[in-house]
Amino acid sequence: VKRTMKAYGKSKPDKDLSEMIEDARKKAVKRSALNFDQFETHLLSLNEHEETNAFTETARLLYSNEDFASRMLHLRDKEGFICDMDGVIYRGGVLIDGVKRFLSWIKHEKKKFTFLTNNSKHTPKQLQQRLERIGLHLEEEVFLTSAQSTAAFLLQQKPYNGTCFVIGGTGLHEAMDDVGFIETSEKPDYVIVGESDEYSHKEIIKATQLVHAGARLICTNSDVSDPVENGSIEPSGGAWVSVIEVATGKKAYFPGKPNPLMMRNALDRLNLHSSEAVMIGDRMETDVLSGIESNLSPVLVLSGVTKESDLEKFPYLPYLVLDNVGAIPPAEFEPDA
């Protein structure tokens, strides 16, 4: 019990003991901090058998949730935070509750962080401008996209004179240009599919023909859908590339999440080892899986695609489950105005 209490930290001195006992019965992600000193004083003053049983029951509740408390402490001790964007920082064009508090704590504690997204449509500059419009002001270098990870991977595969046919947004076209690949529709080395606002039937047909003729098929990520503003979804790159896979009988390679390649790129940017960082995301099949496979203690937030009821569908679990990133700073942390 003492170990658990210390893990929870101190609560306000005037917090009523009965209120703290009630807090101990609540769901872990909702529970307030508890004060060990008050519990210890209460324990030493117990005389009646009934009171002892009540305290023992409270101790049992605390013990059953000790793992949550110790994992929260472990999480807050991490030096680096790798955060997904869609469903973690914003959903559609709306900032998610708790994000500003989380970033204020990151800055206060001098933690390292990077925002990464499987959506290859936008450039880092466009992402920076998008977040500025909803009230977050960050450096362009903070962002890492699956388009950049794809480009880095293909540069390793073909360092010189690489050619590609690209279906995707500005972010993917720019990333491939940055590593020196030439776009062409005549016998390219690679066909690369990413997110786009304007997929065309003509492009899909051309890509299919090029892959059938021998071009290697690459898709920036395996996500088949993306969340949008009204709580609905829209098809993503992983859905569109499946059309080419079925038509040609050839499989695509996905450099984005959950491929550990993208996690290594993020760790390289932060100059950290996997044991020093954590992955935060809203998707079990990409964010949490990539965190597990990269030894990054993945944290699932319930502010995006995956809901708590979905957890039973998977053969693996996240390190922690939180409502949103605002639950990561300690309860006593007060962000600057």
PyMOL commands that set and color helices and strands:
alter all, ss='L'
color gray80, all
select helices_A, chain A and resi 2-8+17-24+28-30+36-45+49-64+66-77+99-108+124-133+140-142+146-157+170-178+201-212+237-248+260-270+274-276+284-293+308-313+325-327
alter helices_A, ss='H'
color red, helices_A
select strands_A, chain A and resi 80-84+90-91+94-95+112-117+143-145+163-167+182-183+190-193+216-219+225-227+233-235+277-281+299-301+320-322
alter strands_A, ss='S'
color yellow, strands_A
deselect
rebuild
show_as cartoon
